[in-house]
């Protein structure tokens, strides 16, 4: 468990979430409430360090003085919640190793029914979003969203709204995007696919070099080629794309 930052007392969530089928734009009073939304303590549950780093940086600049806790598994998250139960929000990855799909969400909702839990995922569609809401999620944030939209989503969730992506694309559009990702992954060499699996598993360059018995220079060359072929600029973006098509390396 990693814990970042410490701040003074701030306003706590007092009202239950209000259902919305898109990010509300509302009237001036609603927008003022969103702008003034504050958060004192948040828990990020995700087994990928790069994803946690990205979410932590967004939260740190969005909510001044917010305490940020991290967990890489549900067992670690539950241990944290036993010690610090007064969280304003939980950001829960859809795919973590020790729970199946939405079972983690259901477990958290049963044990902490008042605590808002927002699903965060690289792969999403209408069906999984509806299933998450049915299981009690306070919103659904795609990892691929722009930073400014994630900031807006967090403000709205903390102010009491249920956040959904404004547009998740039509089924044909989603299928086309996923087909493109699969085609890009297929263009990787066997060695590059092996390195991509390591990236998806959250391994650092030096760990990959050790695991594969190759030099750091070789690993960096493979990572650079992966980013180029997948049309992304960072390891995090590559992982998000790979997770969107549930890439494990076994199917290629």
Secondary structure, 3 states (H helix, E strand, C coil): CEEECCCCCCCCCCCCCECCCCCCCCCHHHHHHHHCCCCCEEEEECCCHHHHHHHHHHHHHHCCCCEEEEECCHHHHHHHHHHCCCCCEEEEECCCCCCCCCHHHHHHHHHCCCCCEEEEECCCCHHHHHHHHHCCCCEEEECCCCHHHHHHHHHHHHCCECECCCCCCCHHHHHHHHHHHHHHHHCCCHHHHHHHHHHHCCCCHHHHHHHHCCCHHHHHHHHHHHHHHHCCCCHHHHHHHHHHCCCCCCCC
